[in-house]
Amino acid sequence: MRLLKKIGFVASFLPALLCVPLSALLNAPDLWLAFLSVSPAVFCVCLISGYRGYLQGMGKMMPTAISQIAEQAVKAGISLPLAYALRHNITLAVTAVIASIALSELAALLILAVISRKQPAK
């Protein structure tokens, strides 16, 4: 997990550092904030993969299932209302939806962290 934390930390800086040049390259300068808002999700996904791999290796599939359901529920519960509410400003709507992805990954990570602490070590 320490290695995954380090990799995730470094990898999450790439979208953050490259958000302005990437949006300019794609001829969408207004989307720099959308690229920036995805960077926390990269860090969370690195840790999620470690937790899910460990728990699945121990033959425990329920934590993975619970975290995936929570992830999708948070993603849909936040992104759909935000996309509808911000439908008149497409740039802001896209940014909000991408930010909801980071929030859904954080929810899944927290669930897995809590569940894995309750699992006895073998």
ChimeraX attribute file (.defattr): number of C-alpha atoms within 10 A of each C-alpha:
attribute: neighborCount
match mode: 1-to-1
recipient: residues
	/A:1	13
	/A:2	9
	/A:3	11
	/A:4	17
	/A:5	15
	/A:6	14
	/A:7	15
	/A:8	20
	/A:9	17
	/A:10	12
	/A:11	16
	/A:12	21
	/A:13	16
	/A:14	14
	/A:15	20
	/A:16	18
	/A:17	13
	/A:18	14
	/A:19	22
	/A:20	18
	/A:21	14
	/A:22	16
	/A:23	17
	/A:24	14
	/A:25	10
	/A:26	9
	/A:27	10
	/A:28	13
	/A:29	14
	/A:30	13
	/A:31	21
	/A:32	20
	/A:33	20
	/A:34	22
	/A:35	20
	/A:36	21
	/A:37	22
	/A:38	22
	/A:39	23
	/A:40	22
	/A:41	20
	/A:42	21
	/A:43	23
	/A:44	24
	/A:45	19
	/A:46	21
	/A:47	24
	/A:48	24
	/A:49	15
	/A:50	17
	/A:51	20
	/A:52	21
	/A:53	15
	/A:54	14
	/A:55	19
	/A:56	14
	/A:57	10
	/A:58	12
	/A:59	9
	/A:60	14
	/A:61	13
	/A:62	12
	/A:63	20
	/A:64	21
	/A:65	12
	/A:66	14
	/A:67	22
	/A:68	19
	/A:69	13
	/A:70	18
	/A:71	22
	/A:72	16
	/A:73	14
	/A:74	19
	/A:75	21
	/A:76	16
	/A:77	13
	/A:78	18
	/A:79	23
	/A:80	15
	/A:81	14
	/A:82	18
	/A:83	18
	/A:84	10
	/A:85	11
	/A:86	17
	/A:87	13
	/A:88	10
	/A:89	10
	/A:90	12
	/A:91	16
	/A:92	18
	/A:93	21
	/A:94	19
	/A:95	23
	/A:96	21
	/A:97	23
	/A:98	22
	/A:99	23
	/A:100	23
	/A:101	22
	/A:102	22
	/A:103	22
	/A:104	26
	/A:105	26
	/A:106	21
	/A:107	21
	/A:108	24
	/A:109	24
	/A:110	15
	/A:111	19
	/A:112	23
	/A:113	16
	/A:114	11
	/A:115	17
	/A:116	16
	/A:117	9
	/A:118	9
	/A:119	11
	/A:120	6
	/A:121	7
	/A:122	4
